[in-house]
Amino acid sequence: MTSSKICFLPISALILMLNRHRRGWANYFEFGYSRKVMRDFNRHTQHRLAVYPGRRSQRRYRPPKNVSLYRHFIDLGLVNL
């Protein structure tokens, strides 16, 4: 969902789509030892979201001042599992 073919979506719309799919995967992996899986899944999603805006523009994407990229994505609505 964060491939270069879908670089026209705004980040807020992309996060809404991602949350729906992430909840489905969370339900799939909820049994057993899921802590490491969810931590890796959150890390991978945050990395892909950090790279995504760079394909939309030639300018570097920067979160607001004094806010980490992680916190910025949470403020935009990203649900951590």
PyMOL commands that set and color helices and strands:
alter all, ss='L'
color gray80, all
select helices_A, chain A and resi 4-6+11-28+35-56+69-76
alter helices_A, ss='H'
color red, helices_A
deselect
rebuild
show_as cartoon
